[in-house]
Amino acid sequence: MGGEDGGEVEKKGRRKFAVLLCADDSDYVKKTYGGYFKVFVGLLGEEGEAWEVYRAAHGELPCMADVDGYDGFVITGSCNDAHGDDQWIKDLVSFLKALDAKKKKILGVCFGHQILSRALGGKSGRAMKGWDIGVTCIHPSHSTIKLLSSLHIPSHLPVIECHRDEVWQVPPQAEVMAWSEKTGVEMFRYGDHILGIQGHPEYSKDILRHLLDRLLQRNLIQTCHAEAAKASLDAREPDREAWKRLCKGFLRGNLSWQ
């Protein structure tokens, strides 16, 4: 059943957010962190808010009649391709178009970033330079740094990444906010209500290390990919606090995009 919030009692007037979970929890993440939903709430949530989860990959989405009750939506990563034609993906695209029409706040992460681009008229597909796994340093544009000056976002912003797809072309009227050596669209915004991030601000190094093992076991990556990713984990730290300021500020409407 969608809309789970861990048994919290609804309180009138408090902010309410929905996580659209686009992947199943691994046994390790479920056991260690309580699942990806709790990982996201740990990064983005604040005391007194209501956070609910819908398992979008299993066809669960909020009813449109309930959408206005949410202050924002977060779309997670996925093992699926954002350019795929699974029914749940097509349903999610339609749902995101409806949210955009209502100017609802939407934060998309990895697959979420790519599916937002698709829903709004952009294009995504296999990454031109292959897998990007590990701690990647992205480069916000000068206009982005100026735009977000109150958040003190650094010009070199490390984030954990794990993707083999990318946004090829952002939607019309969208702005590319950051890039990296491997990926041309690391972050984009659409108006002041939609933000896509290719990396995983919610990941810890521990989560990625276990994900690397799973990808190796399934022969989805080669040993050289895993070794390079582990080397990057040893070499630098993701700037989790900067990402937290950015994502939380966006979801709560505290950023001035003008």
FISERO-513330 format. One line per 2 residues: their letters; for each residue z, y, x of C-alpha. Coordinates in pm, 1 decimal. Each point is the difference from the previous one (the first is absolute). Example, Ala and Ser with C-alpha at 12.3 -4.5 7.8 and 13.67 -1.06 7.14 Angstrom:
2
as = 780.0 -450.0 1230.0  -66.0 344.0 137.0
This chain:
258
mg = 0.0 0.0 0.0  -90.9 341.2 139.9
ge = 230.6 296.9 28.7  291.0 -173.9 173.1
dg = 252.8 237.5 152.3  265.7 -236.0 128.3
ge = 213.6 28.4 -313.4  67.5 372.7 21.9
ve = 99.3 177.0 -318.7  -244.7 272.5 -98.5
kk = 144.2 348.7 30.1  -148.2 291.1 -186.1
gr = -166.2 263.7 214.9  -13.1 -185.6 330.3
rk = -322.6 -42.3 192.9  -190.5 -320.8 -54.1
fa = -258.7 -164.2 224.7  -209.8 -318.1 -18.7
vl = -110.2 -220.8 289.1  -324.5 -186.0 -71.6
lc = 43.4 -310.0 216.4  -338.9 -129.8 110.4
ad = 119.6 -294.3 212.2  243.3 -286.8 -35.5
ds = 318.5 12.2 205.1  11.0 -226.8 302.3
dy = 297.6 -235.4 15.1  129.7 189.3 303.1
vk = -18.6 347.4 -157.0  152.2 -131.7 -321.5
kt = 290.6 -162.7 185.1  62.5 277.8 252.7
yg = -82.5 318.2 -194.3  4.7 -105.7 -364.1
gy = -378.7 36.4 -29.9  -253.1 276.8 63.0
fk = 115.2 194.4 -305.1  339.9 51.8 162.4
vf = -167.6 85.3 331.5  -186.9 285.3 -171.6
vg = 304.9 121.5 -189.6  194.0 -4.8 327.8
ll = -252.9 242.8 148.4  -73.6 219.5 -301.2
ge = 288.6 -20.8 -243.5  287.7 243.2 -51.2
eg = 332.1 -50.3 -170.4  -9.0 39.0 -377.1
ea = -371.3 -81.0 -37.6  -149.1 -287.4 -199.1
we = -249.5 -220.8 183.9  -193.2 -274.2 -178.1
vy = -247.6 -259.4 123.3  -318.9 -132.0 -159.4
ra = -175.8 -297.4 158.7  -349.4 141.9 -18.2
ah = -149.8 -297.7 185.4  115.8 -215.3 -294.0
ge = -142.5 232.9 -262.3  314.9 203.8 -66.7
lp = -51.9 372.5 -48.7  195.8 261.2 -198.1
cm = -116.1 61.7 -356.1  -185.6 329.6 -26.9
ad = 248.2 101.7 -270.3  274.9 -18.7 264.4
vd = -183.0 177.1 282.9  128.5 347.9 -79.7
gy = 353.9 -126.7 52.1  -65.3 -45.9 372.8
dg = 17.0 274.8 262.3  -218.0 -191.3 241.8
fv = -162.9 -328.8 98.5  -20.7 -187.0 332.0
it = -277.3 -253.3 69.5  79.0 -254.6 270.9
gs = -200.6 -194.7 253.0  -170.5 -328.7 -85.4
cn = -165.8 -307.2 149.2  -295.4 71.8 -229.8
da = -294.4 231.9 64.4  0.9 333.3 -182.2
hg = -379.0 -36.2 -34.4  41.2 -339.5 -168.8
dd = -77.4 -83.7 -362.4  305.2 -203.6 -102.6
qw = 91.9 89.3 -357.8  339.9 142.1 96.3
ik = -168.1 227.9 255.6  -247.2 130.8 -258.6
dl = 287.6 51.8 -243.5  192.7 190.3 266.8
vs = -301.4 224.1 70.1  -22.7 86.2 -371.2
fl = 374.3 67.1 -14.0  -16.2 232.9 301.9
ka = -284.8 194.4 -157.1  218.8 51.6 -306.6
ld = 291.8 114.6 216.8  -227.7 245.8 179.9
ak = -112.9 143.6 -334.3  367.4 65.8 -76.4
kk = 54.3 148.0 350.4  281.6 -245.5 66.7
ki = 140.0 -19.6 354.3  -139.2 -305.7 180.6
lg = 77.1 -116.7 354.1  -224.6 -276.8 133.4
vc = 85.3 -205.0 310.2  -258.6 -211.9 189.1
fg = -174.6 -190.0 -284.3  143.4 269.8 -228.6
hq = -171.3 267.6 212.1  -331.7 -184.8 -23.0
il = 17.9 -77.7 -372.9  79.7 365.4 -73.5
sr = -312.8 101.7 188.5  -205.6 -249.0 -201.9
al = 147.3 112.2 -332.7  -78.2 364.2 75.4
gg = -359.6 -55.8 112.9  36.5 -77.1 371.1
ks = -100.4 -314.5 189.9  190.1 -259.8 201.3
gr = -88.5 -321.2 182.0  52.7 -195.9 319.3
am = 118.6 218.9 286.9  -280.5 89.2 241.1
kg = 223.7 -71.2 301.9  175.3 -307.6 -135.5
wd = 367.8 -71.2 -46.7  252.9 273.7 72.6
ig = 343.6 -158.3 38.3  308.1 143.4 167.6
vt = 134.9 349.0 55.2  -294.5 239.8 -20.8
ci = 19.1 368.8 84.7  -179.2 204.5 -265.1
hp = -104.1 362.1 35.2  56.7 237.3 -292.3
sh = -261.0 276.6 -21.7  94.5 356.0 98.0
st = -16.6 103.1 -365.5  232.7 -288.8 -93.8
ik = 256.9 95.3 263.1  -12.1 358.8 -121.4
ll = 14.0 -109.5 -364.1  306.2 -214.6 64.0
ss = 170.0 234.1 246.4  326.8 -15.4 -194.2
lh = 17.4 -375.9 68.9  -49.1 42.3 377.7
ip = -268.9 -270.0 11.2  -96.2 -70.9 366.1
sh = -359.9 15.8 121.7  25.3 -364.6 112.1
lp = 155.7 -208.8 -274.7  65.3 -372.8 67.8
vi = -5.9 -240.4 -294.4  -7.6 -378.5 -38.4
ec = -342.1 -121.2 -111.5  -141.1 -334.8 -110.8
hr = -348.5 19.9 -148.8  -354.6 -123.1 41.4
de = -143.7 218.6 -279.2  -26.4 377.4 -5.1
vw = -118.4 294.9 -205.6  -361.2 60.3 94.6
qv = -45.5 312.3 -207.3  263.3 207.0 -177.6
pp = -51.8 102.5 -363.4  -183.0 326.1 -78.2
qa = 233.3 298.6 44.3  254.3 -210.7 192.8
ev = 124.9 124.8 338.2  36.9 -221.9 307.4
ma = 344.5 83.6 136.0  22.9 -229.1 305.2
ws = -199.8 -238.7 218.6  56.4 -242.6 289.4
ek = -206.2 -149.1 282.7  -91.7 -298.6 -219.9
tg = 1.6 148.1 -349.4  -171.4 316.6 -118.3
ve = 206.9 37.2 -318.7  366.5 -68.2 70.1
mf = 117.4 231.5 -275.7  -163.4 196.5 -282.4
ry = 109.5 212.9 -290.3  -166.8 62.1 -332.3
gd = 121.2 314.7 -167.5  374.9 31.6 27.6
hi = 78.6 -321.3 -190.7  -154.9 -281.8 205.2
lg = 74.4 -101.9 359.7  -145.8 -301.0 182.7
iq = 146.0 -136.7 325.3  -172.2 -280.6 192.3
gh = 309.7 -98.7 198.4  326.3 -156.1 -113.2
pe = 283.3 256.5 13.2  220.9 -256.3 -177.4
ys = -38.0 -275.4 262.4  254.9 -76.9 268.9
kd = -101.1 -161.2 328.9  177.1 -313.5 -118.6
il = -218.0 -22.3 -313.2  -316.9 39.0 205.1
rh = 102.5 -263.2 256.9  46.8 -256.5 -274.4
ll = -325.1 106.1 -165.0  -180.8 -52.5 331.0
dr = 129.6 -357.1 12.3  -126.6 -64.5 -353.9
ll = -344.9 145.9 79.9  -23.2 -218.9 311.2
qr = 100.7 -311.7 -192.8  -273.3 69.5 -254.3
nl = -257.8 67.3 274.2  -63.1 348.1 -139.2
iq = 49.9 160.3 340.5  -50.4 -118.9 355.8
tc = 274.2 -35.3 260.2  -133.3 307.8 181.4
ha = 56.0 208.3 -315.6  361.2 -117.8 -25.0
ea = 69.5 62.7 368.4  -143.1 352.5 -15.8
ak = 202.3 74.4 -314.2  323.2 -126.5 155.9
as = -66.7 207.1 312.4  -37.1 313.0 -216.2
ld = 330.5 -81.7 -172.5  170.4 -10.9 338.9
ar = -171.4 317.3 121.1  86.6 250.0 -275.4
ep = 203.4 62.7 -312.5  -146.2 92.2 -340.5
dr = 120.8 345.5 -107.5  167.7 -132.9 -312.7
ea = 195.3 319.6 -69.1  -312.4 221.1 3.6
wk = -176.3 -239.6 -237.8  303.9 -8.6 -225.2
rl = 4.7 382.4 -21.2  -371.4 6.3 -79.4
ck = -0.7 -273.9 -265.1  320.5 106.3 -173.3
gf = -103.5 366.2 2.2  -336.9 -88.9 -153.1
lr = 139.9 -222.7 -276.2  252.5 260.3 -108.1
gn = -245.2 290.4 1.2  180.3 179.7 282.3
ls = -310.7 61.0 210.9  -206.3 316.3 -17.8
wq = -367.5 -95.5 29.6  -117.9 361.1 -14.3
